[in-house]
């Protein structure tokens, strides 16, 4: 089953390779739990008025009976924000699966 992924970009334009990396990371979440109903990834930049880039990544994951939301920020590195957000959501999803078992 394909993961229902919604990728939103606010104040930032992701290169195609970065967008594909997000899709691959989201698909890996299916290994923990196959009944994911929705996965919304929002990548937000600091906007055009800031000289230093601040990035925020929010992952909103809907599974039967629960919604898991993770929000991570990184000072100047979008890759760190993505890595932190996906690591956190995978841990929380694993914990959710253990509780159900």
C-alpha positions in Angstrom: 0.0 0.0 0.0 1.3 3.5 -0.8 1.5 5.8 2.1 -0.9 8.8 1.7 1.7 11.5 1.9 1.0 15.2 1.7 4.1 17.5 1.5 3.6 21.2 2.2 6.2 23.9 1.8 5.9 27.3 3.5 8.5 30.0 2.7 10.9 27.5 1.2 11.3 25.7 -2.1 12.6 22.2 -1.7 14.9 20.8 -4.4 13.5 17.7 -6.1 16.1 15.5 -4.4 15.1 16.7 -0.9 11.4 16.1 -1.7 12.2 12.6 -2.8 14.2 12.0 0.4 11.2 13.1 2.4 9.0 10.6 0.5 11.5 7.8 1.1 11.7 8.6 4.8 7.9 8.6 5.0 7.6 5.3 3.2 9.9 3.8 5.8 7.3 4.5 8.5 5.2 1.8 6.9 7.7 -0.7 8.3 6.6 0.2 11.8 2.9 0.2 11.2 1.1 -0.6 7.9 -2.2 1.1 8.7 -1.1 4.7 8.5 -4.1 6.6 7.3 -2.4 10.0 6.6 1.1 11.5 6.7 1.4 15.3 6.3 4.9 16.7 6.3 5.2 20.5 6.5 8.6 22.2 5.8 8.7 25.8 6.8 11.5 28.3 6.1 12.2 31.6 7.9 10.9 33.7 5.0 12.6 36.2 2.8 13.3 38.8 5.4 15.7 36.8 7.6 19.4 36.5 6.7 19.9 33.3 8.7 17.8 30.3 7.7 15.7 28.8 10.4 13.7 25.7 9.4 10.8 24.0 11.0 9.5 20.5 10.1 6.1 19.3 11.3 5.0 15.7 10.8 1.3 14.9 11.4 0.7 11.2 11.3 -2.8 9.7 11.6 -3.2 6.1 12.6 -6.4 4.3 13.8 -7.3 5.7 17.2 -4.5 8.3 17.4 -2.8 11.3 15.8 1.0 11.7 16.3 2.4 15.2 15.8 6.1 16.1 15.9 7.5 19.5 15.4 11.3 20.1 15.1 13.3 23.2 14.4 16.9 23.6 13.2 19.0 26.8 13.1 20.5 26.7 9.6 20.3 23.1 8.4 17.1 21.7 7.0 18.6 18.2 6.9 19.0 18.2 10.7 15.4 19.3 11.2 14.2 16.5 8.9 16.3 13.9 10.5 15.2 14.9 14.0 11.5 15.0 13.1 11.5 11.6 11.3 13.5 10.0 14.2 11.0 11.3 16.7 7.9 10.3 14.8 9.3 6.8 14.2 10.0 6.4 18.0 6.5 7.6 18.8 5.0 5.3 16.2 6.9 2.3 17.6 5.7 3.1 21.1 2.1 3.3 19.8 2.5 -0.1 18.2 3.9 -1.6 21.4 1.0 -0.2 23.4 -1.5 -1.8 21.0 0.2 -5.2 21.0 
